[in-house]
Amino acid sequence: RSEGDDCPICQSPLPLGDHQSMFNPCCMKRLCNGCILAARKRGMRDCPFCRTPTPKTDSKILAMIRKREDAGDPVAIWHLGAKHAHGLYGLEKDVTRAIELYDRAAELGVKEAHCNLGVLYAKGAGVEKDMAKAFRHFEAAAMCGHVPARYNLGYIEGKAGNHVIALQHLLISAKLGFEDSLNAVKRMFMAGLATKDDYAGALRGYQNAIKEMSSPDRAEAKAL
């Protein structure tokens, strides 16, 4: 994972999964819940990173995103695409517009946009199903350090019967802390498609990654 996957406040790798971190539309930064909780305990109600007052309405949040999108912020372009894809913040669901924004963001190097495009093409959601395009986008995202995209590559290769390649993708993503990948390696071991050493190595790597993504503040926030 890249430095962009670290919380910009505590500098520790962000936990995988959106529920343990929060994306702030004011600065386009994702902060871990531990740092957000620590700021709240100090009485801070503004953005803990940029100190911008927290917007209270969907229209104000959308205005923040659009302002940064108009300025050419790649992450804002991707973020606005996600809102169109799901019809959030007062926007009507518009997958065609979402894909346009995802494409722009992907061209600017936003790995999340590549992964989103991969999911849409894999499912045929709003576009014609195209597994070749889905694979290319997942591959581009994985090369930039997107862990779930790496898992998706492993899943696709496994379904195609390419078990050696699938295992490689799953081992990489398991050692980066992705539980679905660890479970998949275990299933491959039980099926005789991976060795005991493969699973043991994946488990050790997974545990080390989880440790790196943990902190007392994050544990407290998770328990709330």
Disulfide bonds with the S-S distance in Angstrom:
none
